[in-house]
Amino acid sequence: MAVMTSRVPDQPPPLVPYDALQTDAALRDALALWGASTRGATDVRIRAGGVDAEELDKGCRDQAESAAARLAEIGAAAGSEEARAWALAAHGNPPRLVGDSDVAFDPAWHRLLEKAIRWGLHGTPWLSDEPAAHVTRAAGFYLWSQAEAGHGCPISMTYAAVPALRVSEPLFDQWAPRLASTAGRAIDAVDDGEQASPGAYATCLAGMGMTEVQGGSDLRGTTTRAEPSADGTYRITGHKWFFSSPMSDVFLVLAQAPGGLSCFVVPRLLPDGTPNPRRLVRLKDKLGNRSNASSEVEFDGTVGWLLGEEGRGIPTIIAMVAATRLDCVLGSAAVQRRAVAEAIWWASHRTAFGALLRDQPLMRNVLADLAVEQEAATWLGLRLAKAVDADEQALLRIVLPSAKYLVCKRTPTVVAEALECLGGNGYVDDSGMPVLYGEAPLNSIWEGSGSVQALDLLRALRREPQSLEAWLLEVGEARGEDPHLDRAIDDVLTMLSDPDEQEFRARRLTERMALVLQGALLVRHAPPQVAEAFCAGRLDLDTGVTHGTLPRSVTADAILQRSFPL
């Protein structure tokens, strides 16, 4: 009689279904603190217009209940078997080029995208009067990104395009309502890359074209040209090495106009329904984010509308970049959360040496450390969204680059450690961990890599002193609550006192400022055991927790010469 050797015990079941919101204590605590509250909205609106308080309170309560119900739906969906199946299909069947101008996606990708649109995770908050609209949206984006991250790229860019359009009232009025609509995109009509007429979609998506082969992050190297036409539009000629989400309906594109580097609104289809001239050279074959289309494009007489003034392209598009950086933090926090959840689930169902893995002292240390890291990222991401709701521009100016730097750089390390908790099983695609690992480095690169964020923070410190004041006020609220935190704040102040050292150690400063803010948020709002573990484990380090944080005393040239690959 044959023996069934394949029936092996002690294999944890998949983590489905589960509720991504109800099992995330940090997110729920942050929402309780900064989510929709009737009192705050009522006070503001009464001061603005003398509205009847009782009627307004009811309206605010209804909106808050609607937001809570929406997040509950997203949380349940994110951990569902259906969402996991969609994610596997979208990742396993990447988009493909159709002809030289269209892109076809797996139907599962459209299902994921349509859900995000229906929940208003794209441009909706900018036109919403819902209390804490950006916090609610941030929480939803964070939850749904745990299901599958690739479709979040066009969702994020659509969210980010709306504030950039504000510099032109006609273009804002034309595009913003469609970028904020939750009506949907008739997804069954676009599965095969089919073009649609300008009015076919109640909801439109936005993309971006900035990076060129020779330019990279130095956008001043842009060679794409834009020549004015008699009808007030421009004809754009050139290329973009990264043209994100090419199936989108409208793009913000940088090009050299007669007056200098400028920003243009470039629709996929012209007002008469004909395709706007462009050629998609290829779709990128990427390390991760494989469900999403990233392309190279060539423009040849492509029609664009000037957004803002000629020569003001970078300041114009930077509003879009800033908003996408928020989503880089939220998306990375989501990847961390999913990875940590998978690791804890595995350790809670797997035995080794006579006990559950989670009960082994060393594994408990590892899991706790991962959980603290992920919770700190979640609190920081939601605090950024709260700053958007409150229009705290000075704080955002300094915290966005530092948060993106730290959270996005830590994510590959977190995912690698979580993957290792599953052992060899974590290295197999069936576990889902390799997909997370491929996704993990992405947000640290997109919208400005680590050094770009560090230099951006230095510019804010030098040009906008109010941003440092806002940061000091924020972390000062936690002064005296934890000795590790107090010493870390003093460490930052010491670094800030020596401007000659700042650029060489800009990464160290950027990292430190983000860590201090995370520590302050946890000390003020998280359970004491979480705050104490974070402050003791992160803020007393003599060296940095990311690369590029060496002290000034090192001889960098000698080290580089020794390792030069020639």
ZAMARGU-4260 file (C-alpha; in steps of 0.2 Angstrom, whole numbers, plus 5000, padded with zeros to 4 digits):
<rodrens>
0) 5000/5000/5000 | 5007/5017/4995 | 5011/5029/5009 | 5006/5047/5006 | 5022/5056/5010
5) 5015/5073/5005 | 5004/5075/5020 | 5015/5085/5031 | 5009/5092/5047 | 5013/5109/5055
10) 5010/5119/5039 | 5001/5136/5044 | 4986/5140/5034 | 4985/5155/5022 | 4981/5172/5030
15) 4964/5173/5022 | 4951/5179/5026 | 4955/5192/5039 | 4950/5210/5042 | 4965/5222/5039
20) 4957/5236/5049 | 4951/5227/5064 | 4967/5218/5066 | 4977/5234/5065 | 4977/5242/5082
25) 4989/5256/5077 | 4978/5262/5062 | 4962/5261/5073 | 4970/5272/5086 | 4976/5284/5074
30) 4959/5285/5066 | 4951/5288/5083 | 4963/5302/5086 | 4963/5311/5069 | 4949/5303/5059
35) 4932/5311/5056 | 4926/5321/5071 | 4910/5331/5072 | 4916/5343/5084 | 4931/5350/5074
40) 4921/5351/5058 | 4907/5359/5067 | 4917/5372/5075 | 4926/5377/5059 | 4910/5379/5049
45) 4901/5388/5062 | 4915/5401/5063 | 4915/5402/5044 | 4896/5404/5041 | 4886/5404/5057
50) 4877/5388/5051 | 4864/5380/5063 | 4874/5369/5075 | 4862/5355/5077 | 4859/5353/5059
55) 4878/5353/5055 | 4882/5341/5069 | 4870/5329/5061 | 4878/5331/5044 | 4895/5329/5051
60) 4890/5313/5061 | 4882/5306/5045 | 4899/5310/5035 | 4909/5302/5049 | 4898/5286/5050
65) 4899/5285/5031 | 4918/5286/5031 | 4919/5273/5045 | 4908/5261/5035 | 4919/5264/5020
70) 4935/5260/5029 | 4926/5245/5037 | 4922/5238/5020 | 4940/5241/5013 | 4947/5233/5028
75) 4937/5217/5026 | 4940/5217/5007 | 4959/5219/5009 | 4960/5203/5018 | 4948/5193/5008
80) 4951/5178/4997 | 4944/5187/4982 | 4957/5201/4984 | 4971/5189/4986 | 4966/5180/4970
85) 4965/5197/4960 | 4982/5201/4967 | 4990/5185/4961 | 4982/5186/4944 | 4987/5204/4941
90) 5005/5200/4946 | 5006/5184/4936 | 4999/5192/4920 | 5008/5209/4918 | 5001/5222/4906
95) 5006/5221/4888 | 5008/5234/4874 | 4995/5234/4861 | 5001/5242/4845 | 5012/5257/4849
100) 5000/5268/4860 | 4989/5256/4871 | 4991/5245/4885 | 4981/5229/4890 | 4979/5223/4908
105) 4973/5208/4916 | 4954/5209/4921 | 4959/5207/4939 | 4970/5223/4939 | 4954/5233/4933
110) 4944/5225/4947 | 4957/5231/4960 | 4957/5248/4952 | 4938/5250/4951 | 4937/5246/4970
115) 4949/5260/4974 | 4940/5272/4963 | 4923/5268/4971 | 4930/5271/4988 | 4937/5288/4983
120) 4955/5283/4986 | 4961/5294/4971 | 4957/5313/4969 | 4941/5313/4979 | 4947/5321/4995
125) 4952/5337/4987 | 4934/5341/4982 | 4926/5333/4997 | 4918/5342/5012 | 4919/5326/5023
130) 4928/5329/5039 | 4946/5322/5039 | 4944/5318/5021 | 4963/5315/5018 | 4965/5305/5034
135) 4951/5294/5029 | 4958/5292/5011 | 4975/5289/5018 | 4969/5275/5029 | 4959/5267/5014
140) 4974/5268/5003 | 4985/5260/5016 | 4973/5246/5019 | 4969/5243/5000 | 4987/5243/4996
145) 4990/5228/5007 | 4979/5218/4995 | 4990/5223/4979 | 5001/5238/4977 | 5003/5240/4958
150) 4986/5247/4954 | 4990/5260/4968 | 5001/5270/4956 | 4988/5278/4945 | 4977/5280/4960
155) 4991/5289/4969 | 4995/5300/4954 | 4977/5305/4951 | 4976/5310/4969 | 4992/5320/4967
160) 4987/5329/4951 | 4972/5338/4958 | 4982/5350/4969 | 4994/5354/4955 | 4980/5359/4943
165) 4975/5373/4955 | 4987/5385/4946 | 4975/5386/4931 | 4957/5388/4935 | 4951/5383/4918
170) 4961/5367/4918 | 4956/5363/4936 | 4938/5365/4932 | 4940/5354/4916 | 4949/5340/4924
175) 4948/5340/4943 | 4929/5334/4945 | 4933/5319/4934 | 4949/5315/4943 | 4939/5315/4959
180) 4923/5306/4953 | 4919/5289/4961 | 4907/5284/4947 | 4920/5272/4939 | 4928/5268/4922
185) 4917/5255/4914 | 4931/5242/4916 | 4924/5229/4905 | 4927/5240/4890 | 4946/5243/4893
190) 4952/5225/4897 | 4960/5224/4880 | 4968/5241/4879 | 4953/5248/4869 | 4953/5267/4867
195) 4938/5277/4874 | 4931/5293/4869 | 4934/5308/4880 | 4917/5307/4888 | 4917/5288/4890
200) 4924/5288/4908 | 4915/5297/4922 | 4931/5295/4932 | 4948/5299/4924 | 4965/5294/4929
205) 4981/5305/4929 | 4999/5300/4925 | 5016/5309/4924 | 5030/5312/4912 | 5046/5320/4920
210) 5061/5308/4919 | 5072/5307/4904 | 5087/5296/4901 | 5100/5310/4903 | 5091/5319/4917
215) 5086/5308/4931 | 5082/5318/4946 | 5090/5333/4938 | 5075/5340/4929 | 5085/5354/4922
220) 5092/5342/4910 | 5075/5340/4901 | 5077/5340/4882 | 5059/5338/4877 | 5053/5354/4868
225) 5036/5363/4868 | 5032/5375/4854 | 5018/5387/4856 | 5004/5386/4842 | 4992/5399/4836
230) 4977/5391/4845 | 4985/5393/4862 | 4991/5375/4864 | 5009/5369/4863 | 5016/5355/4852
235) 5028/5344/4862 | 5042/5334/4854 | 5054/5323/4864 | 5055/5307/4875 | 5052/5302/4893
240) 5061/5287/4900 | 5048/5284/4913 | 5030/5288/4908 | 5020/5281/4922 | 5003/5273/4919
245) 5002/5276/4901 | 4984/5270/4900 | 4979/5286/4910 | 4968/5299/4903 | 4978/5314/4906
250) 4997/5318/4911 | 5007/5331/4918 | 5023/5333/4907 | 5038/5343/4908 | 5045/5351/4893
255) 5056/5366/4888 | 5046/5380/4881 | 5053/5397/4874 | 5052/5404/4892 | 5060/5389/4900
260) 5056/5372/4908 | 5037/5372/4909 | 5023/5360/4914 | 5009/5354/4902 | 4993/5345/4903
265) 4993/5332/4890 | 4977/5322/4887 | 4978/5304/4880 | 4964/5309/4868 | 4960/5326/4860
270) 4944/5335/4862 | 4937/5328/4846 | 4941/5310/4851 | 4956/5307/4841 | 4972/5300/4849
275) 4985/5313/4855 | 5000/5308/4845 | 5013/5298/4855 | 5022/5282/4853 | 5025/5270/4868
280) 5042/5263/4864 | 5041/5249/4877 | 5034/5244/4894 | 5047/5242/4908 | 5052/5225/4914
285) 5053/5229/4933 | 5060/5221/4948 | 5043/5222/4956 | 5027/5232/4954 | 5024/5221/4939
290) 5005/5223/4938 | 5007/5241/4934 | 5013/5248/4918 | 5028/5260/4917 | 5033/5265/4899
295) 5045/5274/4888 | 5036/5286/4877 | 5040/5297/4862 | 5031/5313/4858 | 5030/5320/4841
300) 5019/5335/4839 | 5009/5330/4855 | 4996/5343/4860 | 4998/5350/4877 | 4990/5364/4887
305) 5002/5375/4898 | 4999/5373/4916 | 5005/5389/4926 | 5018/5400/4918 | 5032/5396/4906
310) 5048/5393/4916 | 5039/5388/4931 | 5037/5369/4927 | 5046/5362/4942 | 5037/5373/4955
315) 5021/5368/4946 | 5023/5350/4946 | 5031/5349/4963 | 5014/5350/4970 | 5010/5333/4962
320) 5027/5326/4968 | 5024/5331/4986 | 5007/5322/4986 | 5014/5307/4978 | 5028/5307/4992
325) 5014/5305/5005 | 5008/5290/4996 | 5026/5283/4995 | 5025/5283/5014 | 5008/5276/5015
330) 5012/5262/5002 | 5028/5257/5011 | 5019/5257/5028 | 5006/5245/5019 | 5019/5234/5013
335) 5027/5233/5030 | 5010/5229/5038 | 5006/5215/5026 | 5024/5207/5028 | 5023/5209/5047
340) 5006/5202/5048 | 5011/5187/5038 | 5026/5184/5049 | 5016/5185/5065 | 5003/5173/5058
345) 5016/5160/5052 | 5025/5161/5069 | 5008/5159/5078 | 5004/5143/5068 | 5021/5135/5066
350) 5030/5125/5080 | 5049/5122/5082 | 5059/5114/5096 | 5043/5109/5105 | 5034/5126/5105
355) 5025/5138/5094 | 5038/5150/5085 | 5030/5165/5093 | 5033/5158/5110 | 5052/5156/5107
360) 5061/5171/5116 | 5072/5176/5101 | 5058/5175/5089 | 5047/5186/5100 | 5061/5198/5100
365) 5061/5198/5081 | 5042/5199/5079 | 5041/5213/5092 | 5054/5223/5084 | 5046/5222/5067
370) 5029/5226/5074 | 5036/5242/5082 | 5044/5247/5066 | 5028/5245/5057 | 5018/5254/5070
375) 5029/5269/5069 | 5027/5270/5050 | 5009/5269/5051 | 5007/5283/5064 | 5019/5294/5054
380) 5009/5291/5038 | 4993/5296/5046 | 5000/5311/5054 | 5006/5317/5037 | 4988/5315/5031
385) 4981/5324/5046 | 4993/5338/5041 | 4986/5339/5024 | 4968/5340/5031 | 4974/5354/5042
390) 4984/5363/5028 | 5000/5362/5039 | 5011/5367/5025 | 5026/5372/5035 | 5026/5355/5044
395) 5024/5345/5028 | 5038/5354/5020 | 5050/5346/5032 | 5042/5330/5037 | 5037/5324/5019
400) 5055/5321/5013 | 5061/5315/5030 | 5047/5303/5032 | 5048/5296/5014 | 5067/5294/5016
405) 5066/5284/5032 | 5050/5274/5030 | 5053/5269/5012 | 5072/5264/5016 | 5067/5254/5030
410) 5054/5244/5021 | 5065/5232/5012 | 5074/5227/5028 | 5057/5225/5037 | 5051/5214/5023
415) 5067/5204/5022 | 5066/5200/5040 | 5048/5196/5040 | 5051/5184/5025 | 5065/5176/5035
420) 5053/5172/5049 | 5044/5160/5036 | 5061/5152/5032 | 5062/5144/5015 | 5044/5145/5013
425) 5045/5164/5013 | 5056/5163/4997 | 5043/5153/4987 | 5031/5163/4977 | 5016/5154/4985
430) 5019/5163/5001 | 5016/5180/4994 | 5032/5186/5002 | 5043/5187/4986 | 5030/5199/4979
435) 5031/5210/4994 | 5050/5210/4993 | 5050/5215/4975 | 5039/5229/4979 | 5048/5235/4995
440) 5062/5245/4987 | 5051/5254/4975 | 5044/5269/4985 | 5062/5274/4990 | 5067/5277/4972
445) 5051/5284/4965 | 5048/5303/4967 | 5065/5306/4972 | 5078/5293/4980 | 5086/5295/4997
450) 5099/5308/4993 | 5086/5319/4984 | 5075/5318/5000 | 5089/5323/5011 | 5094/5338/5000
455) 5076/5343/4999 | 5075/5343/5018 | 5091/5354/5018 | 5083/5366/5006 | 5068/5368/5017
460) 5079/5371/5033 | 5088/5385/5024 | 5074/5393/5014 | 5059/5391/5025 | 5064/5392/5044
465) 5045/5391/5048 | 5046/5372/5043 | 5059/5369/5057 | 5049/5379/5069 | 5034/5367/5065
470) 5044/5352/5068 | 5051/5358/5084 | 5034/5362/5090 | 5028/5345/5085 | 5041/5335/5094
475) 5042/5347/5108 | 5025/5341/5114 | 5034/5325/5119 | 5048/5333/5128 | 5051/5326/5146
480) 5042/5310/5142 | 5056/5298/5137 | 5075/5301/5141 | 5080/5292/5124 | 5069/5304/5115
485) 5075/5320/5124 | 5093/5315/5120 | 5089/5312/5102 | 5080/5329/5100 | 5096/5337/5107
490) 5106/5327/5095 | 5096/5334/5081 | 5098/5352/5087 | 5117/5349/5088 | 5118/5344/5070
495) 5108/5359/5065 | 5120/5370/5074 | 5134/5366/5062 | 5128/5370/5044 | 5146/5366/5037
500) 5143/5348/5041 | 5125/5346/5035 | 5127/5342/5017 | 5140/5328/5020 | 5129/5321/5034
505) 5112/5326/5026 | 5106/5308/5026 | 5110/5306/5045 | 5100/5322/5049 | 5085/5317/5038
510) 5085/5300/5046 | 5087/5307/5063 | 5073/5320/5061 | 5061/5306/5055 | 5065/5295/5069
515) 5063/5308/5082 | 5046/5313/5075 | 5041/5294/5075 | 5047/5293/5093 | 5037/5308/5098
520) 5021/5302/5090 | 5023/5285/5099 | 5027/5293/5116 | 5011/5304/5115 | 4999/5292/5107
525) 5004/5274/5107 | 5004/5262/5122 | 5019/5264/5133 | 5027/5247/5129 | 5027/5252/5110
530) 5034/5269/5113 | 5048/5263/5125 | 5053/5249/5114 | 5055/5261/5099 | 5064/5274/5108
535) 5076/5262/5117 | 5079/5252/5101 | 5080/5267/5088 | 5085/5283/5096 | 5101/5278/5106
540) 5110/5271/5091 | 5127/5278/5088 | 5126/5274/5070 | 5112/5276/5058 | 5100/5263/5053
545) 5101/5266/5034 | 5116/5268/5023 | 5124/5284/5020 | 5125/5289/5038 | 5143/5288/5041
550) 5151/5301/5053 | 5161/5315/5046 | 5177/5308/5053 | 5178/5294/5039 | 5190/5296/5024
555) 5177/5294/5011 | 5188/5295/4996 | 5200/5281/5002 | 5185/5270/5005 | 5178/5273/4988
560) 5194/5271/4979 | 5196/5254/4987 | 5179/5248/4981 | 5179/5256/4964 | 5174/5243/4951
565) 5188/5246/4939
</rodrens>
